[in-house]
Amino acid sequence: MAVIRRSRLGLLAVTVASAALVAVPAPTAQAFLPQNHERVTRDGLPPSEVDDAAYRQIFVGPPPGAGLAGSEAFQLPDFRHFDNAKNPADICARAQDAWNFFIPLIVGGSRPNGTELADGPQARAAFGGLLHAVQDFYAHSNWVELNVTAGQPERSAPQLYPTCDPAALPAGLYTGFYDLGFVTSGGCPPGGPPPGFAQCHTTLNKDDNNNPTMSPEGLVRVPGTNMNYFELAMLLATRKTTDVYHQVRGLVASSNGECAAANLFQADRHDPCW
């Protein structure tokens, strides 16, 4: 789910796990707040395999990945936030673009060089960017709403990475429209979403459960449960975070070796990898 959405300029101080303050460009429209992205990621990554030093770089790392929180510095690429998708084909295009952008940075940065990696911080930041995108899928699409209608609220989405099949997704799946040209109205034109879009980001997002103006959908209760749509999106995003971690870790291990994969996700580990 995204960090706050969303003006693409400005500054927002984000508290990271180390309690250090890191400045990232900040938004005026809504997306998963930094603490919500952090909670999803902390809960989704196995603590026995990801140390705190690695987590800090996953959460806020250097460009071009920039990490989970740092993705908010890059508002224009729709793939970073699963925005402006009219249908399943557009959804899959966002997923493919995210994979194609971040995976070379992850695999290239995690190549072993003795006891170090070629660029561990870059690889971890790119992994954070990849996680940010898939977490936003649940916050910015109508996947949760379709699940509730189908009576399967906790159904996880089919595989989005590394390839995505539009036919495996519900025909009515989409994400919200957002355009910086309408930032004063939450990214939505005054007359509503343009042709081809069912909703704007402001009416669809489930980025928060305490803001009826910027995230009204997040407050909707899931029938028969004690959750609202925001909490359900958080739950599904957490589970998908775990899946993507294992997927990416396996890819790094097959590409660069198990030692490199261990060093990537444990930044304080400097075992020699030859």
C-alpha positions as CSV (number, residue, x, y, z in Angstrom):
1,M,0.0,0.0,0.0
2,A,1.6,3.3,-0.6
3,V,3.1,5.8,1.7
4,I,0.9,8.9,1.9
5,R,-0.5,9.9,-1.5
6,R,0.3,12.2,-3.0
7,S,1.8,15.3,-4.2
8,R,5.0,14.4,-5.9
9,L,6.9,17.2,-4.4
10,G,7.6,18.5,-0.9
11,L,9.2,16.9,2.1
12,L,7.9,14.5,4.6
13,A,10.0,13.2,7.5
14,V,9.5,9.4,7.8
15,T,10.5,7.5,10.9
16,V,12.4,4.3,10.1
17,A,13.0,1.3,12.2
18,S,16.3,2.7,13.5
19,A,14.4,5.7,14.8
20,A,16.4,7.9,12.5
21,L,14.5,10.5,10.5
22,V,14.9,10.3,6.7
23,A,13.4,13.0,4.5
24,V,11.5,11.8,1.4
25,P,9.3,13.7,-1.0
26,A,5.8,13.9,0.4
27,P,2.4,13.8,-0.9
28,T,-0.9,15.5,-0.2
29,A,-3.1,12.7,-1.4
30,Q,-3.3,9.4,0.3
31,A,-1.6,6.0,0.2
32,F,-0.6,3.6,2.8
33,L,1.1,5.7,5.4
34,P,4.8,5.0,6.1
35,Q,4.0,3.2,9.3
36,N,1.5,1.0,7.6
37,H,4.0,0.0,4.9
38,E,6.4,-0.6,7.7
39,R,4.0,-2.8,9.6
40,V,3.1,-4.8,6.5
41,T,6.7,-5.4,5.7
42,R,7.9,-6.1,9.2
43,D,5.1,-8.7,9.6
44,G,5.7,-10.1,6.1
45,L,9.4,-10.6,6.2
46,P,10.8,-13.5,8.3
47,P,12.8,-12.0,11.1
48,S,15.2,-15.0,11.3
49,E,16.2,-14.3,7.7
50,V,16.1,-10.5,7.4
51,D,18.2,-8.5,9.9
52,D,17.4,-5.0,11.0
53,A,20.3,-3.4,9.0
54,A,18.9,-5.0,5.8
55,Y,15.4,-3.9,6.7
56,R,16.4,-0.3,7.1
57,Q,17.8,-0.3,3.6
58,I,14.7,-2.1,2.3
59,F,12.5,0.6,3.8
60,V,14.6,3.7,2.8
61,G,17.4,3.1,0.4
62,P,19.2,4.9,-2.4
63,P,17.7,5.7,-5.8
64,P,16.7,4.4,-8.3
65,G,15.0,1.8,-6.1
66,A,14.7,4.2,-3.1
67,G,13.1,1.5,-0.9
68,L,9.5,1.2,0.4
69,A,9.2,4.7,1.8
70,G,11.5,6.2,-0.9
71,S,9.1,5.1,-3.6
72,E,7.0,8.1,-2.8
73,A,9.8,10.2,-4.3
74,F,8.9,8.7,-7.6
75,Q,5.2,9.4,-8.2
76,L,5.1,9.4,-11.9
77,P,5.7,5.8,-12.9
78,D,2.3,4.1,-12.5
79,F,4.1,0.7,-11.9
80,R,5.4,1.9,-8.5
81,H,1.9,2.3,-7.1
82,F,-0.4,0.3,-9.4
83,D,-2.3,3.4,-10.5
84,N,-4.3,4.2,-13.6
85,A,-5.1,0.6,-14.6
86,K,-8.5,0.3,-16.4
87,N,-8.6,-3.5,-16.6
88,P,-6.6,-6.7,-15.9
89,A,-4.4,-6.1,-18.9
90,D,-3.3,-2.8,-17.4
91,I,-2.8,-4.4,-14.0
92,C,-0.5,-7.0,-15.6
93,A,1.4,-4.2,-17.4
94,R,2.1,-2.4,-14.1
95,A,3.3,-5.7,-12.6
96,Q,5.6,-6.5,-15.5
97,D,7.0,-3.0,-15.6
98,A,7.8,-3.2,-11.8
99,W,9.5,-6.6,-12.2
100,N,11.5,-5.5,-15.2
101,F,12.7,-2.3,-13.5
102,F,13.5,-3.6,-10.0
103,I,14.8,-7.2,-10.6
104,P,18.0,-6.2,-12.6
105,L,18.9,-3.8,-9.7
106,I,18.3,-6.6,-7.2
107,V,20.2,-9.3,-9.0
108,G,23.0,-7.0,-10.2
109,G,23.4,-5.4,-6.8
110,S,23.5,-8.8,-5.0
111,R,26.4,-10.3,-7.1
112,P,29.1,-11.4,-4.7
113,N,32.4,-9.7,-4.5
114,G,34.3,-11.5,-1.8
115,T,32.7,-10.7,1.5
116,E,30.7,-7.9,0.0
117,L,28.0,-7.6,-2.6
118,A,28.3,-5.5,-5.8
119,D,25.8,-3.0,-4.4
120,G,23.9,-4.3,-1.5
121,P,22.1,-1.1,-0.6
122,Q,20.9,-0.6,-4.1
123,A,19.6,-4.2,-4.2
124,R,17.8,-3.9,-0.9
125,A,16.3,-0.5,-1.9
126,A,15.0,-2.0,-5.2
127,F,13.5,-4.9,-3.3
128,G,11.7,-2.4,-1.1
129,G,10.4,-0.7,-4.3
130,L,9.1,-4.0,-5.6
131,L,7.3,-4.7,-2.3
132,H,5.8,-1.2,-2.3
133,A,4.3,-1.8,-5.6
134,V,2.6,-5.1,-4.8
135,Q,1.4,-3.8,-1.4
136,D,-0.2,-0.9,-3.2
137,F,-2.0,-3.3,-5.5
138,Y,-4.2,-4.3,-2.6
139,A,-4.7,-0.7,-1.4
140,H,-5.3,0.9,-4.8
141,S,-7.3,-1.7,-6.7
142,N,-10.8,-3.1,-6.2
143,W,-9.5,-6.6,-5.4
144,V,-10.8,-6.3,-1.8
145,E,-14.2,-5.2,-3.0
146,L,-14.4,-8.1,-5.5
147,N,-13.4,-10.6,-2.8
148,V,-16.1,-9.3,-0.5
149,T,-18.7,-9.5,-3.2
150,A,-17.6,-13.1,-4.0
151,G,-17.8,-14.1,-0.3
152,Q,-14.0,-14.8,-0.2
153,P,-12.6,-11.8,1.6
154,E,-9.2,-13.3,2.2
155,R,-8.5,-14.6,-1.2
156,S,-5.0,-13.7,-2.4
157,A,-4.4,-12.4,-5.9
158,P,-2.9,-14.8,-8.5
159,Q,0.8,-14.4,-9.3
160,L,1.7,-10.9,-10.4
161,Y,5.5,-11.4,-10.6
162,P,7.5,-12.2,-12.7
163,T,4.7,-12.6,-15.3
164,C,1.0,-11.8,-14.9
165,D,-1.9,-13.4,-16.9
166,P,-4.8,-11.0,-17.3
167,A,-7.1,-14.0,-17.9
168,A,-6.3,-15.2,-14.3
169,L,-7.6,-11.9,-12.9
170,P,-11.3,-11.0,-12.5
171,A,-12.7,-9.2,-15.6
172,G,-13.8,-6.3,-13.4
173,L,-10.5,-5.6,-11.7
174,Y,-9.1,-2.1,-12.0
175,T,-7.2,0.6,-10.0
176,G,-8.0,4.3,-9.5
177,F,-7.3,7.2,-11.7
178,Y,-4.7,9.8,-10.4
179,D,-3.3,12.8,-12.2
180,L,-1.0,15.4,-10.6
181,G,-2.7,18.0,-12.7
182,F,-5.6,17.7,-10.3
183,V,-3.6,17.5,-7.1
184,T,-5.8,20.0,-5.3
185,S,-8.8,17.7,-5.8
186,G,-7.0,14.5,-4.8
187,G,-5.8,13.7,-8.3
188,C,-9.3,13.5,-9.7
189,P,-10.8,15.8,-12.3
190,P,-13.7,17.9,-10.9
191,G,-16.2,16.1,-13.1
192,G,-15.0,12.7,-11.9
193,P,-12.8,10.0,-13.5
194,P,-12.2,10.4,-17.2
195,P,-13.7,7.9,-19.7
196,G,-12.6,4.3,-19.3
197,F,-11.9,4.7,-15.5
198,A,-14.5,3.5,-13.0
199,Q,-13.2,5.4,-10.0
200,C,-10.6,7.9,-8.9
201,H,-7.8,7.1,-6.4
202,T,-9.5,9.1,-3.7
203,T,-12.8,7.1,-3.8
204,L,-11.1,3.7,-4.2
205,N,-8.0,3.7,-2.1
206,K,-7.8,1.8,1.2
207,D,-4.7,3.5,2.4
208,D,-6.1,4.5,5.8
209,N,-8.9,3.7,8.2
210,N,-9.1,7.0,9.9
211,N,-9.6,9.6,7.1
212,P,-13.1,9.7,5.7
213,T,-12.0,12.5,3.3
214,M,-8.9,11.0,1.7
215,S,-9.7,7.3,2.2
216,P,-13.4,6.7,2.7
217,E,-13.2,3.2,1.3
218,G,-10.8,2.2,4.0
219,L,-13.5,2.6,6.7
220,V,-16.0,0.3,5.1
221,R,-16.7,-2.8,7.2
222,V,-16.2,-6.3,5.8
223,P,-19.5,-8.1,6.4
224,G,-19.3,-10.9,8.9
225,T,-15.9,-9.9,10.1
226,N,-14.3,-7.5,12.6
227,M,-12.2,-5.9,9.8
228,N,-12.7,-2.9,7.6
229,Y,-11.4,-2.7,4.0
230,F,-8.2,-1.1,5.1
231,E,-7.4,-3.9,7.5
232,L,-8.2,-6.5,4.9
233,A,-6.0,-4.8,2.4
234,M,-3.2,-4.8,5.0
235,L,-3.7,-8.5,5.7
236,L,-3.5,-9.5,2.1
237,A,-0.5,-7.2,1.4
238,T,1.3,-8.8,4.3
239,R,0.8,-12.3,3.0
240,K,1.9,-11.2,-0.5
241,T,5.0,-9.6,0.9
242,T,6.0,-13.0,2.3
243,D,5.4,-14.6,-1.0
244,V,7.4,-12.0,-2.9
245,Y,10.3,-12.3,-0.4
246,H,10.6,-16.0,-1.0
247,Q,10.3,-15.6,-4.7
248,V,13.0,-12.9,-4.9
249,R,15.3,-14.7,-2.5
250,G,15.0,-17.8,-4.5
251,L,15.8,-15.9,-7.7
252,V,18.9,-14.3,-6.1
253,A,20.1,-17.7,-4.8
254,S,19.7,-19.3,-8.2
255,S,21.4,-16.4,-10.0
256,N,24.2,-15.5,-7.5
257,G,24.3,-18.3,-5.0
258,E,22.8,-19.0,-1.6
259,C,25.6,-17.2,0.2
260,A,24.8,-14.0,-1.8
261,A,21.1,-14.3,-1.0
262,A,21.9,-14.6,2.7
263,N,24.3,-11.6,2.6
264,L,21.6,-9.6,0.8
265,F,19.0,-10.0,3.4
266,Q,21.4,-9.9,6.4
267,A,23.3,-6.7,5.8
268,D,25.5,-7.3,8.9
269,R,26.5,-10.7,7.5
270,H,29.7,-10.5,5.5
271,D,30.5,-14.1,4.7
272,P,32.9,-14.7,1.8
273,C,31.0,-15.8,-1.4
274,W,33.2,-17.2,-4.2
